[in-house]
Each structure stands twice: as C-alpha cells, then as structure tokens.
Amino acid sequence: MPKPKKAARGKHRWVAFQVNESIQRDNLKKLLGERMYGLEWKLFDMVKQSKRTFAILKTTLSDYQEALEKLNEISGFETITSSGKIRLVRERLKSYL
C-alpha cells in the first residue's frame, strides 16, 4: 500500500523543549501523557546531559498552541523553539547542547 501524499498527512509542528533534570525516556513519555491528555503528540529526539534533558516533540498544527501552553505549565519544563520542519528545530537545538 503506498504512503499517503504529503497533503493528506496533515500539518504538524516540531517543538524543542528542555527539562531541568536528567530524566529517562519512559518517565518523560509517562509525564507528557498525563499532562498533554487530549492532544495528539509524539516524542522524537531526546538528549540527556548531566542535569538537563533536551527533547523534540511532534504535534498537530491544530494542537500546537495548547501543547506549548501545557509544556510550559509543567514545573521544570521550558520550550526553546518550534517549526514546521524538524531539521530547523534540530539545528537550533544544537546551540544549547
């Protein structure tokens, strides 16, 4: 079965954020699942440093604003950048690593 064409896949946004602690991927997914209930999202890249964790999350364009608000409401979380292209988000995130 062929892959759906780009227009049929829907628009989305990539959001880079930082967590002010070192956290395991499973724990981060569980926390996001609790806080981002009702939104469509998927955790992509994740880089742990000694006391911080950087991650990239994909969300639909329609859930984007609410996802930003919910991420920033979580204690110790801070959004860094976002874009419609993951390549741009990864490049911008490199300056924090």
N, C-alpha and C positions, 0 to 999 in steps of 0.2 A: 504494500500500500504506500503510495507516495506521500511525502511530507507535505503538510498544508503550505500554501503560498504565504509569503510574508504578511500580506494584508489580512489574511484570515487568522493569523496567530494573535492579533490584538496588540495594543500598545502597552509598554511597561516602562518602569523606571528602575534604575540601579541606585542604591543608597549605600554609601560607605559610612560606617559609624565606629566609634571607639567605646570600649568598656574599660573603666578604670580599675580593672583587676584581671588577673590571668584566670581564664575560665575554660573548661572543657567544652568541646563542640556539642556533645549531648546535653549538657546542662544549659548551654546558651539556647539551643533549639527548644528545650522544655520551657525556659523562661519566656522566650519570644512567643511560644504557643499560648501561654497563659495570658500574656499582655496584649497580643495582637489578635485576639479572638474575633472572628467575623471578617477578618481581612485575608486577602489572598497574598501569600508571600512564600519565598523560598530562600534559605540561607545558602550562599555560594562560597566565596573565598573567606578564609579565616587565618589570621596570623597572630600567634601568641608571642608576646615579649615578656620580660621578667615580671612587670607589674601592670601591663596593659594588654588588651586584646583588640585587634582591628578586624572588622568583618564587612562583607558586602552582601546586601540583601536585595532580592528582586521582588518587586511588587507591581501590580497593575496600575495603569495610569489613573484609573478611577479611585483607587485606594491610596494613592501616593500621599496626598496632604494629610490624611488621617494617620497613615503609617509614620510619617515624620513626627507628628504630634505625639503619638504613642511611644515612639522610640525615645524622644527627648524627655518624656514624663518618667521613664524608668530611672531610678536612682543609679548614678554612676555611668549612664549611657549618654553619649553626645554624638549627634550626626555631624559628619565632616563635609561631605559633598554628595551630589547626586547628578545623574544624567540619564539620557535615553540610550547611551552606549557604554557597555561595561569597560571597553578599552580606555575611555576617558576617565572613568572612576578609578581604575587600577593605576593609571598614570598619576593622577592627583594624590592617591593614597601613598604612593612611593615616597613622597616628601615627608611623610610622618613616620616612616619606618627607619 
